[in-house]
Amino acid sequence: MMMQKRAVLLVVILLHSHVVFATDPDPVLDFCVAPKASANSNHSCKNSSAVTVEDFTFSGIKFPGNYSQTGFSAMPVNSNVFPGLNTLGMSFVRADFDVGGINVPHFHPRATETAFVLEGRIYSGFVDTSNRIFAKVVEKGEVMVFPRGLLHFQMNVGDTPASILGSFNSQNPGLQRIPASIFGSGIKEELLEKAFGLSAREIAKLKKKFVPH
């Protein structure tokens, strides 16, 4: 009986440890501003005597990004560009959409995202692991949350450009865009043909579009 209790206790401890280490580590200092030479690092901090208020402010997303070529623009805000975020377990992105512009299906393996609509009307949603879709049009002033690791997407369905501000509960949320991951990563063409029911010519066309240049 005692051995069973110990085994149960060990399992609980291991599960707890897994939950703790599945997220960004808690900071052990008030702040750890990343030096320019080692931005996005948890192991190096700018000398606190050299830290100023400028390290904790950022103006790089005051204006919309350039979406003229693709209809979509994303400006990440992390400790690479905003050193004061280092070790705080958070990051941001500003996304701007032309009329009809889309943010292709993608996911963030290390973060939950909350998306706040700054302007416009965005068809926005995610798909869970049972392939159930949760989607609706969100408008200016509204917020939608995308659970960590789940596929999500956005499209401007309004008559004017739209913008959102996304917030992540990780310093490094990661990003995997589905079209580029499938057709631009070098997966064997025969497999793609069988998986999607496409011809070799259609696969080649998609690979040409998504393979990095």
N, C-alpha and C positions, 0 to 999 in steps of 0.2 A: 504493500500500500504506500509506504514511504517512497519507494522507488518511482511509483506512478506519479506521485505528487511532484517529485523532483523533475521528472520528465516533462510534465505539464508546465511547470515553472520555466524550464529551459526553453520550451517552445514559445511561451509568452514573451520571454526576454528577447529571443531571436526575432520574433515578429515586430516587437517594439523597435528594435535596432534597425530593422529594414525600413520602417516608416520614418524614423528619424533621419537616416542617411539618404532617403529618397528625395529630399529637398535640399536647397542651398543651406550650408552650415550657418549657424548663428554667429554673428560677429562677436569678437572678444574685446573690441575697442569701441570707443564712441564713434569713430569713423576711420576709414583707411583709404584716403584719396590715392588713386593710382598714379604713380609717376608716368610721364609721357612715354618713357622708354619701355614700360612694362604694364601698359593698360590692360584691363581685363584679367589681372592677376590677383589671387588671394594671398600671395606670399610676399608682396612688397608694398610698402606704404610710403607716401611722400612724407618728409619730415614735418611733424605737426606744426613746428614754428614757421614753416613756409606756406602753410595752408591759409587761404583767404576765402572770403565769401564768394569769389568768382568760381571757385572749385565746386560750389553747390548750386550754381545757376547755369541755365543753358537756354540759348535763344535760337537754336538751329532749326526749330520746327514752327517758327512764327508764321511762315508763309507756305502756301501749297508747293508740293514738288512738281517736277516737270513730267506730265503724263502725255505729252503731245504725240509721242511715237507709239506707245502701247495702250494708252487709255487708262493706265494705272501707274501710280508711283508710291513707293514705300521708303520712308526715312527712319531707319532704326536709331534708337537712342539707348546706348549702353555705355559701359565704362570706357570703351575705346574713344568715344567722343565726349562723354560727360564723366570725368574722373571721379566726381563725388559719389557716383552710384556704386563704386567698387565695394564689394562685400555686403551690400545692403539687401541682396536677394530680390532685386527688382530691375525692370527695364521697360522701355516703351517703344512704340512705333507710331508714326503719323502716316496714314494712308490717304491718298487723294485719287479720286475717280473722275474721269471724263464721263459724259453722258453715255450710258451703256457699258462703261468700263467694268472689268471684273478682277477680283482677286481669286486666282484659280484655287481649286480644292488643294488643301495643304494641311499640315499639322505641326504642332510644337511638342516634341517628345518630353521636354522637361518643364513645361509650364502650363498653367491655366491662363487664359486670356480674357480680359474684359474689354469690350469695344464700345466706346462712347461716340455717338454720332454728333459731330460738330456742325455739319451742314448736309442737307439733302435727304434722300430716301434710299435706303440700302436694303436689298433683299439679302438676308443674312441667315445662316443656319449651320448646323452640324449634324453628323450622322453617328449614331452610337454603334457598339459592337454587334448589335443584333440587326443592323442595317435600318434602324428606325430613324427617320429624319425629323428634325426639329427646326423649322424655318418659318420666317415671317418677314414682312417689311418693317424695318425700324427707322424712325425718323429723328430729326434734330432734337437733341436733349434726352434721347432714350439710350439704354445700355443693354448689351447682350453679352452673356458669358459663354465661353467655349471651354469645356472641361479638358484638362491636360491629356494630350495624346490623341484626341479625337479629331477626325477629319472635319474641316469647316471651310466656308466659302463666303464670298460677298459679291454683289453686283449692284451697280447704280441703276435703279429703275425710275429715277426722277427725270425731270426735264432740264435740270441744271447740274453743274459739277457737284460732287459730294466729297466729304472728308470725314474720317474717323480718327480717334486717338485710342490706340490699343495699349493696355497695360498688362505686364507679365509678372508673375510671382517668382521669377528667377532672373538672375543676372545674365544667364546664358540659356534662353529658352529653346534654342535650336529651331530649325525651319527645314521642312522637307516638302517641296512642291510636287504633287503627284505626277503631272504630265512630264516634267523634267526628269523625275526619278525613274519613271517607267521607260520613256523613249529616249532619254538623253544619257543613260548610265552605262550603256553597252550590254544590256541583257540580250541574249541570243535571239536573233530575229525569228527563228522557227518557233520558239516558245511564245513570243508575242503574237505571232500569226494564229497559233492555236488558242491562246488565251482570249483574244479579242475578235477572232473570226475575220481578220483583215487579210488582204492580199500582201504579197511581198512588196508590191509597188506602193501600197498605202502605208505600210510600215516604214519604208524608206523615206517617204515624204515626211512622216512625223518625226523620224530620227533626224532628218536634215534640219527640221525646225527647232528641235530641243537639244541636240548635241552641243555642248559648249564650244565656242569658237575662240 
